[in-house]
Amino acid sequence: MFITNTSREFQPEVVNIEDLVPQDHLLRKINETIDFSFIAEKCRPLYCQDNGRPCIDPVMLFKMLLIGYLYGIRSERRLIEEIRVNIAYR
């Protein structure tokens, strides 16, 4: 007998994001090897502390550009779309 369960698509499912990306992924190795905190300290004097709009985190911006370089994504718009789709980039 063939029965489909259509109500299953609305049931919550718990997913651990860490399980979706392999432990030996290149970006995991880079993140474990390199401490990117120096970027924030280098960029701090370039931003105003008391006015203006909040900035994009310089460390995150640098990591985004690094992903674009490593994976050959030339367009920044395309890079943002790829980051939205690929869980490993997050």
N, C-alpha and C positions, 0 to 999 in steps of 0.2 A: 504494500500500500504506500502510495506517495503522498506525503503530507508536508506542507510548507508552514513555517512558523513566521508569519509576518510581524507579529508583535515583538520579536526579538530585536529588531533594528532600533527600537526605542529604549531598550534596557541599558542602564549604565554599565560601563566596563572600566575596570581599573587597569591602567597601563603605566608601567614604570619607564620613563623616557630613557633611563640609563640602559635598559635592556634592549632598546631598539638600535643602538649604535654599538658595533663590535668593539671589544676591548682593544684590539690591535689596529684600530682606525688611525690614519695619519694625523687627523686633527686632535685626537686624544693624546697622542704621543707629543705633539707640539705643545699642547696646553700643559702637560705634565712636566715637560722639559724647560720651557721658557717662562720666566716670571715677567709678565707684562706690566707690572705695577709701576715700573720706571717711566712709562709713557705718561701717566697721569701727572707725575711730579715734573717732568720736562715741560708739559703743556700748561700747568697751573699758572705761571706768570703771563701767559698769553691771553687769559680770559679775565674780564672785569668781574670783581666780586660783588658789586653793589647795584648794578643795573644791567639791562639787556635781557634777552630771552634766555631760558635755560639751554645749556649746550647739550649736544650729543656726547655721551661718554667717549673721550678720546681713545680709550683702550678698546672699546667696542668698534669704533670707527676704524682703527688700525687693523683689528682682527678681520673686519669685513673686507678691507682692501687686500689683506694677506690671502684670504680665501679666493678673492677674485684673481689674484696673481697666480696662486697655486693651481687653480682649476681652469685658467684661461678664459675667464669671464671678463670681457673688455668693457662692457657697458655697465654703468653703475645702476641703472634701472633694472637691467637684467639680473644683476647681482642681488638686488633687493628681492626680486621675485624668486630667485633660486634659494635664498636664505629662508623665505617664507615656506617653501615647499620641502626642502631637504632638512630633515631633523638633525642630521649629523653636523650641519653648519651651526646649529644653535648651541 
